Each structure stands twice: as structure tokens, then as C-alpha cells.
Amino acid sequence: MYPLHIMQENTNPIKEETTQADAVLQKEEEKTPEKSYATIDDFAKIEIRAGTVLSVSVVEGADKLYILSVDLGEEKPRQILSGIREFVSPDELLNKQFPFVTNLAPRMLRGHESNGMILAGSDENGLALFNPSKPLTNGTRLR
């Protein structure tokens, strides 16, 4: 038997290699962002409603912004700003129905208050807006 102090000084090369491998693996895991999942409760917090665009205006001095007046079934139309001007003409928006996020905090953009967000998707082919397959009552909640 070895004295206790000698045994403690002995190192196990396999354990040392494993520790180094674990350290490398841990560094790799730190580089890879973890995918986070939304719960059904998270999704329920987002209010998405169908709305019809009543008018489209250009924001002076802004290349990308439109001011949309949107009927969301409320007492008066809601003003929503959207940075889609370079992709969509006013005629493609006017009198058409789209999904809007309606419970975002108001935000000032170029001196105008925006009270929501139009939903759109984009990829290498450009921007796409979504329309319901049949007209819905303005303000209908989408799930």
C-alpha cells in the first residue's frame, strides 16, 4: 500500500482526459444557443386579430414606413406603422384583411404612434403578407 499522500498525488490519466473532453464539450455547448420553447400560456398572451386596412399613408422622410389606418372592430380605426413600404404597394394593402398583433405597447416611430403590428413573413424571395381564406369580422381573435 502507498502512503495516503502518494496516492493523492497519483493522477488517473483517463480521468484527466475525460475532464479535458468535458471542458471542450461544455465550451461547445456554450457556443450553441439553446432553443427555447413557448408555452401555450406564452402564446395566449399575444393577441392577434383580423383587421382591414382602411388607408395607407407614407411617413415623410422615411423610405420604409407606412402609416396604416386599420379597422379592428373597435370604436375607431387604429393607427399602425409598418416598415414594409419597399416590398408592398398601397394598393396591395388597401381594403384588404390581414392579421395584426394588437396588444403590443404603443411605440413612437418618426414622430407617429404605432399601436400594433401587421404580421408578415420573409425569406430569400421577399416579403409575404397573409390573408384569411375568407373574410372575417374585423377584430376576430386568431388562434
Secondary structure, 3 states (H helix, E strand, C coil): CCCHHHHHHCCCHHHHHHHHHHHHHHHHHHHCCCCCCCCHHHHHHCCEEEEEEEEEEECCCCCCCEEEEEECCCCCCEEEEECCCCCCCHHHCCCCEEEEECCCCCEEECCEEECCEECEEEECCEEEECCCCCCCCCCCEEC
